[in-house]
Amino acid sequence: MSDHDVDDIAFLTGSPGESGYMMSKRAMYEPGSVMVCSQKRACCVVTLGFMAVIGIALIVAFTKPGCPEATYTGEPLPGMGNHPTGVPPTTPATATNGEEFPWKDVRLPFHVRPLSYSLRLHPNITNQHVEGHLTIKLTAIEETSSVIIHGHNLNVSHYSLRDKYDQPIKIIKFLVYQKHQQLYLGLSPILRRGSNYTLKINYETALKEGLEGFYLSSYKTVDGEKRYIAATHFEPTSARSAFPCFDEPHMKARFKLSVIREPHQLTLSNMPLASSIAVDGTNLMRDEFMESLEMSTYLVAFVICDYTHKSNVTHNNVNVSVYAPPGMIDQADYALEVATHILEYYQKFFRVPYPLPKQDLIAIPDFGAGAMENWGLITYRETTLMYDPVETSAQSKQLVAVVVAHELAHQWFGNLVTMSWWSDLWLNEGFASYMEHLGAGEAEEGWAMQEQFVLAKIQPALGLDSLLASHPISTPVHDPAQIEAIFDTISYKKGASIIGMLESFIGRQVLQEGLKLYLETYQYSSADTDNLWGALAKTAAQMNNPVDVKAIMDTWTLQAGFPLISINFTDGHVVASQARFLVCEENMTDPNEPINSTLGYRWHIPLTYITSADRENQTMVWMNLTDVEFEVGQDVEWIKFNVGQRGFYRVSYDAQGWQTLTNVLLNNFEELSSADRASLIDDVFTLVKAGRINASVALDLTLYLKQETEYVPWSTALMHLLSWARLLFNYPAHRLMLRYILSIVQPQYQRIGWQDKGSHLDKLLRTKLLNAAIECGDEDAIREAKKLFTMWRKENVTIPPNLRSVVYAAGVKHGTEKDWHFCWKVYMSSSVPSEKRLMLKALAQTRDPWVLQQYLEYTLDSTKIRPQDVLTVLAEVSRNPGGRLSAWRMVRQYWDRISQLFGHGSFTIGAIIKAVTSPFSSSFDLNEVESFFSGVDVGPGERALEQALETIRLHIQWQDHNLQHVTNWLNDCFEERTS
């Protein structure tokens, strides 16, 4: 799944009711009603409870093996490594009929496993009803008297079980446990180890509008007619809401699908269509699909739509197609081109063939994530698949290429080989996030994707992982809420970052050979992190480069955070020490931190550096859980560590070291690479945030930016500088800060101008600089933007694609209410997804409080703003100084409705919490946020809430440490210029 386009990932969940709001998918986790009784009755209940506990304990103690479903053993299940599955509930698990549910674990037992599924579906889009007929071929791993599978919100009408001789197995009990979304079939006689069985289940379920499971979506034709489609999104645990199944990633099986549809529709699934036949006595068609290869349930996909498509064929004879509504199909050419190219590149890179005969990519109008990697049928948000060369910006074009590359990488990492359990989600997402830059860079060689990797992956991951509320890459998870919570920056971006670091010291060739071995060994099966380390270590040894990959990488995957390398450099002698880096002060840390490191927060660090004596060749020194000392030579004037920001760590120099590197940048900044310049900027500003160095050190370094011409350093610098300006919003230094930023931006603003020309990176940089100039109040930039906006609005003069985000935002911000409503009409009528997204962001820039409030209320109406876009609106309004309080009040006022709309999907609820609280920087704000959420269940958004609160504390800390220093530096800066 992709983390793009939705502020990492937004899992928007549930399905709308009559009012347009979705019921929480986590309703089954909510506390039930409270029972009140007298003191006398309470004593009786307690006494009976103790007697029951003693009785159960005696039964358990003397029960012989052979009925494993009768009690919870506490042993780890396959794929869990050494992590226990959790403590069994203290109260009995109660089925829907009031009986005790025999299986206590949230994970399924391993007594039977599926071999194949045959699923016949009849979805009626008109009456929103699905009829399903399921046949599962099973094999018994152990003797057992039960079969337990997943099922959620399914009305089961019939079930039967037969042995391999087609003789019935009596089902003496059928139970449903909603909390764990499990179905229990009690059997007589027991299933024999090694024997195969056939389970048949008929069921019905509702087909509702939503963003997960099997759900309805809709689009409008060019004539304005509303058309419905039905689509799936099953990751991580929603396949069970579409059909009963063993909904755990290691429970792989083959799937054969049959779907009944109307004649004007088409059906797509993971495999090619085998046949379409008329259903006797009806005006319906039945589509039968080829049987799939072994795969996990979360990768199953099917879509019923009236789309059209464009196709291509790779050199390996894989048919690649892009599907979209007829009015959008002309925007599919670029995705088709890059998908074909990247699929061919990955086959060469992995040297493991793509195993399916086709690869479809389809745009879904309502889609919670950026995309989903279903094997052979990848589903996308429209904005991550559609590209119009006349209308779409370079940034949006890059988004399409990167997301396509990400999802295609999953066809090997995640689909061919799947993580054994969600604790190792990073094996899927970290590798796909790493490969997306290689794939997009292969398709578009001039985009400098490896330099952009620093910006897109390493910097955000370092930012989050420096919080106390971070978590290890490999982290125990048990229930669906915990699983969803780890689809975050750590799994995706830190995962990608440490793979990049691993490649930097084992080499590309070893990495490729090791991945080939890993994929071939575990194909059509599942694996864990240690399996990957073993394959890479074996390959490295065979290639005469023995590396204890596991020992090194465990320090990066099994503990949260990363090291700060402190450098002391004197007379050619270097002393480098390591310690965990946290941006919070010591007295803000929690001594009872829930995730403690057994490794003592020490790392195996490939410390790289270049010097003034040899700028072209890097040297590497290993810090194996230790500090190090070494000589670099008396003639070395400067030394820069972490070359190209390939290592996942920060570096702090002593005062002389920072001054020397600042002078290098001021005198000849091109002595350091673009990535090295960006890493210096990111490190120095973060060290100021942590209170480790004076703010003047960072500001002194930024003086060189007047000469900087590259996108990556500028993007890094503007991110930090503008965030400082926002932290100073309520202080006199705010205007001085904007004035300073403008003074360093203006030379490059004059150079780059308003002509939409140049390289891809020039276009990205132009957008950044123009936006900064306008935000800092440059009169010329504002005047030019308003002129282009007026010509577009009144004379229908086309705005160049890469200037649109700047012009739309400035036109709304500095315009009238009529300008806002004009843009709203454009948003509502546009058929270009990237244009609609630009408008959503621009509309949030208005300074009219009434219009802003109206815009916020539109998020509660799905006919105006789709649920998938609510997070974007709230985040953009929160970034508007005039809207931050309105957005916060909106979330507080409508919290219950927002919770219903999105369920407890952590990347929605959690992202909303972080978005609307991120501007806050006072103790009053902190108390208000803490007070509101103290009585609110945010489900798996709890970690996001902790991160949000820690961020507010850091803003307070920043002001305490830096307000006076920044003010003094800015005053001195402008006094020198006027004197």
URJOQUI-V887703 format. One record per run of one state. SS is the DSSP state (~ for helix, > for strand, _ for the rest). FROM is the first residue (numbers start at 1). TO is the last residue. If there is no record, write none. Layout:
ss=SS from=FROM to=TO
ss=SS from=FROM to=TO
This chain:
ss=_ from=1 to=14
ss=> from=15 to=16
ss=_ from=17 to=21
ss=> from=22 to=22
ss=_ from=23 to=26
ss=~ from=27 to=29
ss=_ from=30 to=38
ss=~ from=39 to=62
ss=_ from=63 to=67
ss=~ from=68 to=70
ss=_ from=71 to=93
ss=> from=94 to=94
ss=_ from=95 to=99
ss=> from=100 to=100
ss=_ from=101 to=111
ss=> from=112 to=124
ss=_ from=125 to=128
ss=> from=129 to=140
ss=_ from=141 to=143
ss=> from=144 to=150
ss=_ from=151 to=154
ss=> from=155 to=163
ss=_ from=164 to=167
ss=> from=168 to=177
ss=_ from=178 to=181
ss=> from=182 to=191
ss=_ from=192 to=195
ss=> from=196 to=206
ss=_ from=207 to=208
ss=> from=209 to=210
ss=_ from=211 to=212
ss=> from=213 to=220
ss=_ from=221 to=225
ss=> from=226 to=233
ss=_ from=234 to=238
ss=~ from=239 to=241
ss=_ from=242 to=244
ss=> from=245 to=245
ss=_ from=246 to=252
ss=> from=253 to=262
ss=_ from=263 to=265
ss=> from=266 to=269
ss=_ from=270 to=272
ss=> from=273 to=278
ss=_ from=279 to=283
ss=> from=284 to=289
ss=_ from=290 to=294
ss=> from=295 to=295
ss=_ from=296 to=296
ss=~ from=297 to=299
ss=_ from=300 to=301
ss=> from=302 to=305
ss=_ from=306 to=307
ss=> from=308 to=313
ss=_ from=314 to=318
ss=> from=319 to=324
ss=_ from=325 to=328
ss=~ from=329 to=350
ss=_ from=351 to=357
ss=> from=358 to=364
ss=_ from=365 to=370
ss=> from=371 to=372
ss=_ from=373 to=376
ss=> from=377 to=381
ss=~ from=382 to=384
ss=_ from=385 to=393
ss=~ from=394 to=410
ss=_ from=411 to=412
ss=> from=413 to=413
ss=_ from=414 to=416
ss=> from=417 to=419
ss=_ from=420 to=421
ss=~ from=422 to=443
ss=_ from=444 to=444
ss=~ from=445 to=447
ss=_ from=448 to=448
ss=~ from=449 to=465
ss=_ from=466 to=479
ss=~ from=480 to=485
ss=_ from=486 to=488
ss=~ from=489 to=506
ss=_ from=507 to=507
ss=~ from=508 to=522
ss=_ from=523 to=524
ss=> from=525 to=527
ss=_ from=528 to=528
ss=~ from=529 to=542
ss=_ from=543 to=548
ss=~ from=549 to=557
ss=_ from=558 to=562
ss=> from=563 to=570
ss=_ from=571 to=572
ss=> from=573 to=580
ss=_ from=581 to=585
ss=~ from=586 to=588
ss=_ from=589 to=603
ss=> from=604 to=611
ss=_ from=612 to=613
ss=> from=614 to=624
ss=_ from=625 to=627
ss=> from=628 to=631
ss=_ from=632 to=638
ss=> from=639 to=641
ss=_ from=642 to=642
ss=~ from=643 to=645
ss=_ from=646 to=649
ss=> from=650 to=653
ss=_ from=654 to=654
ss=~ from=655 to=671
ss=_ from=672 to=673
ss=~ from=674 to=689
ss=_ from=690 to=694
ss=~ from=695 to=706
ss=_ from=707 to=710
ss=~ from=711 to=727
ss=_ from=728 to=732
ss=~ from=733 to=752
ss=_ from=753 to=759
ss=~ from=760 to=775
ss=_ from=776 to=778
ss=~ from=779 to=795
ss=_ from=796 to=800
ss=~ from=801 to=813
ss=_ from=814 to=816
ss=~ from=817 to=829
ss=_ from=830 to=832
ss=~ from=833 to=843
ss=_ from=844 to=848
ss=~ from=849 to=858
ss=_ from=859 to=866
ss=~ from=867 to=879
ss=_ from=880 to=883
ss=~ from=884 to=893
ss=_ from=894 to=894
ss=~ from=895 to=902
ss=_ from=903 to=905
ss=~ from=906 to=917
ss=_ from=918 to=922
ss=~ from=923 to=933
ss=_ from=934 to=938
ss=~ from=939 to=978
ss=_ from=979 to=979
